[in-house]
């Protein structure tokens, strides 16, 4: 995936897999599924500093399957200015298919700039 403005890119090569990968922090597929099911509200950066768009995922049912990732690249996570070498590590990948769902806009998250103490 390459964003329209060419600033963001993601590459993922993966195939269906058995669970769990030896290196995952999750003990089971159910454990991973439960973790992500609880995080249906997210925020994305906007062009306005300090403002984030709110978005909620609502699913009529929830079913994930594991993926074995052969290659993963992200212009965001691979940026050493954001994440110095060794500061983050890919864990696992899950996919949802054929799930009835809705996306709902949520109130923006706005962060006031904090005053600098002299």
CNS distance restraints for C-alpha pairs under 8 A (distance, minus, plus):
assign (resid   1 and name CA) (resid   9 and name CA) 5.40 0.50 0.50
assign (resid   1 and name CA) (resid  10 and name CA) 5.16 0.50 0.50
assign (resid   1 and name CA) (resid  11 and name CA) 6.40 0.50 0.50
assign (resid   2 and name CA) (resid   6 and name CA) 5.96 0.50 0.50
assign (resid   2 and name CA) (resid   7 and name CA) 7.64 0.50 0.50
assign (resid   2 and name CA) (resid   8 and name CA) 5.90 0.50 0.50
assign (resid   2 and name CA) (resid   9 and name CA) 4.45 0.50 0.50
assign (resid   2 and name CA) (resid  10 and name CA) 6.74 0.50 0.50
assign (resid   3 and name CA) (resid   7 and name CA) 6.28 0.50 0.50
assign (resid   3 and name CA) (resid   8 and name CA) 5.27 0.50 0.50
assign (resid   3 and name CA) (resid   9 and name CA) 6.28 0.50 0.50
assign (resid   7 and name CA) (resid  75 and name CA) 7.99 0.50 0.50
assign (resid   8 and name CA) (resid  74 and name CA) 7.76 0.50 0.50
assign (resid   8 and name CA) (resid  75 and name CA) 5.65 0.50 0.50
assign (resid   8 and name CA) (resid  76 and name CA) 6.98 0.50 0.50
assign (resid   9 and name CA) (resid  73 and name CA) 7.85 0.50 0.50
assign (resid   9 and name CA) (resid  74 and name CA) 5.85 0.50 0.50
assign (resid   9 and name CA) (resid  75 and name CA) 5.31 0.50 0.50
assign (resid   9 and name CA) (resid  76 and name CA) 7.83 0.50 0.50
assign (resid  10 and name CA) (resid  72 and name CA) 7.48 0.50 0.50
assign (resid  10 and name CA) (resid  73 and name CA) 5.52 0.50 0.50
assign (resid  10 and name CA) (resid  74 and name CA) 4.51 0.50 0.50
assign (resid  10 and name CA) (resid  75 and name CA) 6.51 0.50 0.50
assign (resid  11 and name CA) (resid  71 and name CA) 7.29 0.50 0.50
assign (resid  11 and name CA) (resid  72 and name CA) 5.46 0.50 0.50
assign (resid  11 and name CA) (resid  73 and name CA) 4.95 0.50 0.50
assign (resid  11 and name CA) (resid  74 and name CA) 6.55 0.50 0.50
assign (resid  12 and name CA) (resid  69 and name CA) 7.11 0.50 0.50
assign (resid  12 and name CA) (resid  70 and name CA) 7.67 0.50 0.50
assign (resid  12 and name CA) (resid  71 and name CA) 5.59 0.50 0.50
assign (resid  12 and name CA) (resid  72 and name CA) 4.59 0.50 0.50
assign (resid  12 and name CA) (resid  73 and name CA) 6.63 0.50 0.50
assign (resid  13 and name CA) (resid  69 and name CA) 5.95 0.50 0.50
assign (resid  13 and name CA) (resid  70 and name CA) 5.46 0.50 0.50
assign (resid  13 and name CA) (resid  71 and name CA) 5.01 0.50 0.50
assign (resid  13 and name CA) (resid  72 and name CA) 6.57 0.50 0.50
assign (resid  14 and name CA) (resid  67 and name CA) 6.00 0.50 0.50
assign (resid  14 and name CA) (resid  68 and name CA) 5.36 0.50 0.50
assign (resid  14 and name CA) (resid  69 and name CA) 4.24 0.50 0.50
assign (resid  14 and name CA) (resid  70 and name CA) 5.48 0.50 0.50
assign (resid  14 and name CA) (resid  71 and name CA) 7.06 0.50 0.50
assign (resid  15 and name CA) (resid  67 and name CA) 5.44 0.50 0.50
assign (resid  15 and name CA) (resid  68 and name CA) 5.36 0.50 0.50
assign (resid  15 and name CA) (resid  69 and name CA) 6.71 0.50 0.50
assign (resid  15 and name CA) (resid  70 and name CA) 7.90 0.50 0.50
assign (resid  16 and name CA) (resid  65 and name CA) 7.60 0.50 0.50
assign (resid  16 and name CA) (resid  66 and name CA) 6.26 0.50 0.50
assign (resid  16 and name CA) (resid  67 and name CA) 4.62 0.50 0.50
assign (resid  16 and name CA) (resid  68 and name CA) 6.07 0.50 0.50
assign (resid  17 and name CA) (resid  66 and name CA) 5.54 0.50 0.50
assign (resid  17 and name CA) (resid  67 and name CA) 4.86 0.50 0.50
assign (resid  17 and name CA) (resid  68 and name CA) 5.13 0.50 0.50
assign (resid  18 and name CA) (resid  66 and name CA) 6.59 0.50 0.50
assign (resid  18 and name CA) (resid  67 and name CA) 7.67 0.50 0.50
assign (resid  18 and name CA) (resid  68 and name CA) 7.94 0.50 0.50
assign (resid  19 and name CA) (resid  28 and name CA) 6.99 0.50 0.50
assign (resid  19 and name CA) (resid  29 and name CA) 6.25 0.50 0.50
assign (resid  19 and name CA) (resid  66 and name CA) 6.28 0.50 0.50
assign (resid  20 and name CA) (resid  24 and name CA) 6.89 0.50 0.50
assign (resid  20 and name CA) (resid  26 and name CA) 7.60 0.50 0.50
assign (resid  20 and name CA) (resid  27 and name CA) 7.10 0.50 0.50
assign (resid  20 and name CA) (resid  28 and name CA) 6.01 0.50 0.50
assign (resid  20 and name CA) (resid  29 and name CA) 6.60 0.50 0.50
assign (resid  20 and name CA) (resid  66 and name CA) 7.98 0.50 0.50
assign (resid  21 and name CA) (resid  68 and name CA) 7.93 0.50 0.50
assign (resid  21 and name CA) (resid  92 and name CA) 7.40 0.50 0.50
assign (resid  23 and name CA) (resid  91 and name CA) 6.99 0.50 0.50
assign (resid  24 and name CA) (resid  91 and name CA) 5.25 0.50 0.50
assign (resid  24 and name CA) (resid  92 and name CA) 6.26 0.50 0.50
assign (resid  25 and name CA) (resid  91 and name CA) 7.00 0.50 0.50
assign (resid  26 and name CA) (resid  31 and name CA) 6.02 0.50 0.50
assign (resid  26 and name CA) (resid  32 and name CA) 5.61 0.50 0.50
assign (resid  27 and name CA) (resid  31 and name CA) 6.33 0.50 0.50
assign (resid  27 and name CA) (resid  32 and name CA) 7.72 0.50 0.50
assign (resid  28 and name CA) (resid  32 and name CA) 6.43 0.50 0.50
assign (resid  29 and name CA) (resid  33 and name CA) 6.02 0.50 0.50
assign (resid  29 and name CA) (resid  65 and name CA) 7.82 0.50 0.50
assign (resid  29 and name CA) (resid  66 and name CA) 7.40 0.50 0.50
assign (resid  30 and name CA) (resid  34 and name CA) 6.02 0.50 0.50
assign (resid  31 and name CA) (resid  35 and name CA) 6.27 0.50 0.50
assign (resid  32 and name CA) (resid  36 and name CA) 6.46 0.50 0.50
assign (resid  33 and name CA) (resid  37 and name CA) 6.02 0.50 0.50
assign (resid  33 and name CA) (resid  63 and name CA) 7.66 0.50 0.50
assign (resid  33 and name CA) (resid  64 and name CA) 6.46 0.50 0.50
assign (resid  34 and name CA) (resid  38 and name CA) 6.39 0.50 0.50
assign (resid  35 and name CA) (resid  39 and name CA) 7.13 0.50 0.50
assign (resid  36 and name CA) (resid  40 and name CA) 7.46 0.50 0.50
assign (resid  37 and name CA) (resid  62 and name CA) 7.44 0.50 0.50
assign (resid  40 and name CA) (resid  56 and name CA) 5.47 0.50 0.50
assign (resid  40 and name CA) (resid  57 and name CA) 5.09 0.50 0.50
assign (resid  40 and name CA) (resid  58 and name CA) 6.99 0.50 0.50
assign (resid  41 and name CA) (resid  54 and name CA) 7.24 0.50 0.50
assign (resid  41 and name CA) (resid  55 and name CA) 5.86 0.50 0.50
assign (resid  41 and name CA) (resid  56 and name CA) 4.36 0.50 0.50
assign (resid  41 and name CA) (resid  57 and name CA) 6.53 0.50 0.50
assign (resid  42 and name CA) (resid  54 and name CA) 5.92 0.50 0.50
assign (resid  42 and name CA) (resid  55 and name CA) 5.45 0.50 0.50
assign (resid  42 and name CA) (resid  56 and name CA) 6.30 0.50 0.50
assign (resid  43 and name CA) (resid  52 and name CA) 5.57 0.50 0.50
assign (resid  43 and name CA) (resid  53 and name CA) 5.26 0.50 0.50
assign (resid  43 and name CA) (resid  54 and name CA) 4.63 0.50 0.50
assign (resid  43 and name CA) (resid  55 and name CA) 6.21 0.50 0.50
assign (resid  43 and name CA) (resid 108 and name CA) 7.84 0.50 0.50
assign (resid  43 and name CA) (resid 109 and name CA) 7.43 0.50 0.50
assign (resid  44 and name CA) (resid  52 and name CA) 5.15 0.50 0.50
assign (resid  44 and name CA) (resid  53 and name CA) 5.17 0.50 0.50
assign (resid  44 and name CA) (resid  54 and name CA) 6.82 0.50 0.50
assign (resid  45 and name CA) (resid  49 and name CA) 7.98 0.50 0.50
assign (resid  45 and name CA) (resid  51 and name CA) 6.61 0.50 0.50
assign (resid  45 and name CA) (resid  52 and name CA) 4.68 0.50 0.50
assign (resid  45 and name CA) (resid  53 and name CA) 6.57 0.50 0.50
assign (resid  46 and name CA) (resid  51 and name CA) 6.08 0.50 0.50
assign (resid  46 and name CA) (resid  52 and name CA) 5.60 0.50 0.50
assign (resid  46 and name CA) (resid  53 and name CA) 6.70 0.50 0.50
assign (resid  47 and name CA) (resid  51 and name CA) 8.00 0.50 0.50
assign (resid  50 and name CA) (resid 110 and name CA) 5.62 0.50 0.50
assign (resid  50 and name CA) (resid 111 and name CA) 4.93 0.50 0.50
assign (resid  50 and name CA) (resid 112 and name CA) 6.81 0.50 0.50
assign (resid  50 and name CA) (resid 113 and name CA) 7.60 0.50 0.50
assign (resid  51 and name CA) (resid 108 and name CA) 6.73 0.50 0.50
assign (resid  51 and name CA) (resid 109 and name CA) 5.82 0.50 0.50
assign (resid  51 and name CA) (resid 110 and name CA) 4.54 0.50 0.50
assign (resid  51 and name CA) (resid 111 and name CA) 6.45 0.50 0.50
assign (resid  52 and name CA) (resid 108 and name CA) 5.52 0.50 0.50
assign (resid  52 and name CA) (resid 109 and name CA) 5.04 0.50 0.50
assign (resid  52 and name CA) (resid 110 and name CA) 6.34 0.50 0.50
assign (resid  53 and name CA) (resid 105 and name CA) 7.95 0.50 0.50
assign (resid  53 and name CA) (resid 106 and name CA) 7.44 0.50 0.50
assign (resid  53 and name CA) (resid 107 and name CA) 7.24 0.50 0.50
assign (resid  53 and name CA) (resid 108 and name CA) 4.77 0.50 0.50
assign (resid  53 and name CA) (resid 109 and name CA) 6.56 0.50 0.50
assign (resid  54 and name CA) (resid 105 and name CA) 5.88 0.50 0.50
assign (resid  54 and name CA) (resid 106 and name CA) 4.50 0.50 0.50
assign (resid  54 and name CA) (resid 107 and name CA) 5.58 0.50 0.50
assign (resid  54 and name CA) (resid 108 and name CA) 5.04 0.50 0.50
assign (resid  54 and name CA) (resid 109 and name CA) 6.73 0.50 0.50
assign (resid  55 and name CA) (resid 103 and name CA) 6.75 0.50 0.50
assign (resid  55 and name CA) (resid 104 and name CA) 5.70 0.50 0.50
assign (resid  55 and name CA) (resid 105 and name CA) 4.69 0.50 0.50
assign (resid  55 and name CA) (resid 106 and name CA) 5.25 0.50 0.50
assign (resid  56 and name CA) (resid 103 and name CA) 5.70 0.50 0.50
assign (resid  56 and name CA) (resid 104 and name CA) 5.07 0.50 0.50
assign (resid  56 and name CA) (resid 105 and name CA) 6.35 0.50 0.50
assign (resid  56 and name CA) (resid 106 and name CA) 6.61 0.50 0.50
assign (resid  57 and name CA) (resid 101 and name CA) 7.01 0.50 0.50
assign (resid  57 and name CA) (resid 102 and name CA) 5.99 0.50 0.50
assign (resid  57 and name CA) (resid 103 and name CA) 4.85 0.50 0.50
assign (resid  57 and name CA) (resid 104 and name CA) 6.53 0.50 0.50
assign (resid  58 and name CA) (resid 101 and name CA) 5.48 0.50 0.50
assign (resid  58 and name CA) (resid 102 and name CA) 5.20 0.50 0.50
assign (resid  58 and name CA) (resid 103 and name CA) 6.33 0.50 0.50
assign (resid  58 and name CA) (resid 104 and name CA) 7.64 0.50 0.50
assign (resid  59 and name CA) (resid  99 and name CA) 6.89 0.50 0.50
assign (resid  59 and name CA) (resid 100 and name CA) 5.95 0.50 0.50
assign (resid  59 and name CA) (resid 101 and name CA) 4.27 0.50 0.50
assign (resid  59 and name CA) (resid 102 and name CA) 6.55 0.50 0.50
assign (resid  60 and name CA) (resid  99 and name CA) 7.25 0.50 0.50
assign (resid  60 and name CA) (resid 100 and name CA) 5.56 0.50 0.50
assign (resid  60 and name CA) (resid 101 and name CA) 5.99 0.50 0.50
assign (resid  61 and name CA) (resid  99 and name CA) 6.48 0.50 0.50
assign (resid  61 and name CA) (resid 100 and name CA) 6.90 0.50 0.50
assign (resid  62 and name CA) (resid  96 and name CA) 7.87 0.50 0.50
assign (resid  62 and name CA) (resid  99 and name CA) 7.04 0.50 0.50
assign (resid  63 and name CA) (resid  96 and name CA) 6.17 0.50 0.50
assign (resid  63 and name CA) (resid  97 and name CA) 7.97 0.50 0.50
assign (resid  63 and name CA) (resid  99 and name CA) 7.63 0.50 0.50
assign (resid  64 and name CA) (resid  94 and name CA) 5.97 0.50 0.50
assign (resid  64 and name CA) (resid  95 and name CA) 5.43 0.50 0.50
assign (resid  64 and name CA) (resid  96 and name CA) 4.85 0.50 0.50
assign (resid  64 and name CA) (resid  97 and name CA) 7.74 0.50 0.50
assign (resid  65 and name CA) (resid  94 and name CA) 5.50 0.50 0.50
assign (resid  65 and name CA) (resid  95 and name CA) 5.44 0.50 0.50
assign (resid  65 and name CA) (resid  96 and name CA) 6.61 0.50 0.50
assign (resid  66 and name CA) (resid  92 and name CA) 7.89 0.50 0.50
assign (resid  66 and name CA) (resid  93 and name CA) 6.08 0.50 0.50
assign (resid  66 and name CA) (resid  94 and name CA) 4.55 0.50 0.50
assign (resid  66 and name CA) (resid  95 and name CA) 6.43 0.50 0.50
assign (resid  67 and name CA) (resid  92 and name CA) 7.49 0.50 0.50
assign (resid  67 and name CA) (resid  93 and name CA) 5.32 0.50 0.50
assign (resid  67 and name CA) (resid  94 and name CA) 5.64 0.50 0.50
assign (resid  67 and name CA) (resid  95 and name CA) 7.04 0.50 0.50
assign (resid  68 and name CA) (resid  92 and name CA) 7.72 0.50 0.50
assign (resid  68 and name CA) (resid  93 and name CA) 7.05 0.50 0.50
assign (resid  69 and name CA) (resid  92 and name CA) 7.62 0.50 0.50
assign (resid  69 and name CA) (resid  93 and name CA) 6.98 0.50 0.50
assign (resid  73 and name CA) (resid  77 and name CA) 7.90 0.50 0.50
assign (resid  73 and name CA) (resid  78 and name CA) 6.94 0.50 0.50
assign (resid  74 and name CA) (resid  78 and name CA) 5.54 0.50 0.50
assign (resid  75 and name CA) (resid  79 and name CA) 6.08 0.50 0.50
assign (resid  76 and name CA) (resid  82 and name CA) 7.67 0.50 0.50
assign (resid  77 and name CA) (resid  82 and name CA) 7.31 0.50 0.50
assign (resid  77 and name CA) (resid  83 and name CA) 6.61 0.50 0.50
assign (resid  78 and name CA) (resid  83 and name CA) 7.19 0.50 0.50
assign (resid  79 and name CA) (resid  83 and name CA) 6.12 0.50 0.50
assign (resid  79 and name CA) (resid  84 and name CA) 7.78 0.50 0.50
assign (resid  80 and name CA) (resid  84 and name CA) 4.60 0.50 0.50
assign (resid  80 and name CA) (resid  85 and name CA) 6.34 0.50 0.50
assign (resid  83 and name CA) (resid  87 and name CA) 5.94 0.50 0.50
assign (resid  83 and name CA) (resid  88 and name CA) 6.85 0.50 0.50
